[in-house]
Amino acid sequence: MKKIGLTGSIGAGKSTVTTWLRVNGIAVHDADLAVREIYARPEVIAWVRENFAEAAAGNAVDRGLLAEIIYGDEEKRWQLESYIHPLVAAHRAEFLAAAESAGEAMVVCDIPLLFETNIQEEFDETWLVTAPRELRMARTLTRPQMSEEKFMRIDATQMPERGKRELADHIIENNGDLHALHQKLNKLIHV
């Protein structure tokens, strides 16, 4: 089974890529969806309540508020990531084991912080989805509860594009239309 690690900065188009991959029969693990599932677990809610009380009201984690807390404080961000990242890794390992049992020929793991967490060696190939910063910001600003300031904060926590380009096996430029993107993806999945 060929394992692909997919990454890209905020607004680059990873979701567009993974949607196309799924439609074309490729199993995809989405780290962001895994995080949402993990934050719904009672033990995780309890941990957040204990460590970030204001972000755990009732039986839920307010991910937006949690993000506001950690993006301004490196120590708190590290504390949260050192708890959550191993849970996400375990979720991904379960996905990979199930995909292998199912006989999948190729799987893609969408990991926004693939290079930042230095786990690229877990994959046979890494793919970087990229687009100019202005285009990424324009795409991101269409999301609910997103602002230019929030985009800048998130973008600043991610590895610069230049570093990602040096580490990636394949670079998927996503600055054109969907047809062009789909053609690039079709070539990659048939390599």
Buried (B, 14 or more C-beta within 10 A) or exposed (E): BBBBBBBBBBBBBBBBBBEBBEEEEBBBBBBBEBBEEBBEEEEBBEBBBEBBEEBBEEEEBBBEBBBBBBBEEEEBBEBBBEBBBEBBBEBBEEBBEEBEEEEBEBBBBBBBBBBBBEBBEBBEBBBBBBBBBEBBBEBBEEEEEBEEEBBEBBBEEBBEBEEBEEBBBBBBBBEEEEEEBBEBBEEBBEE
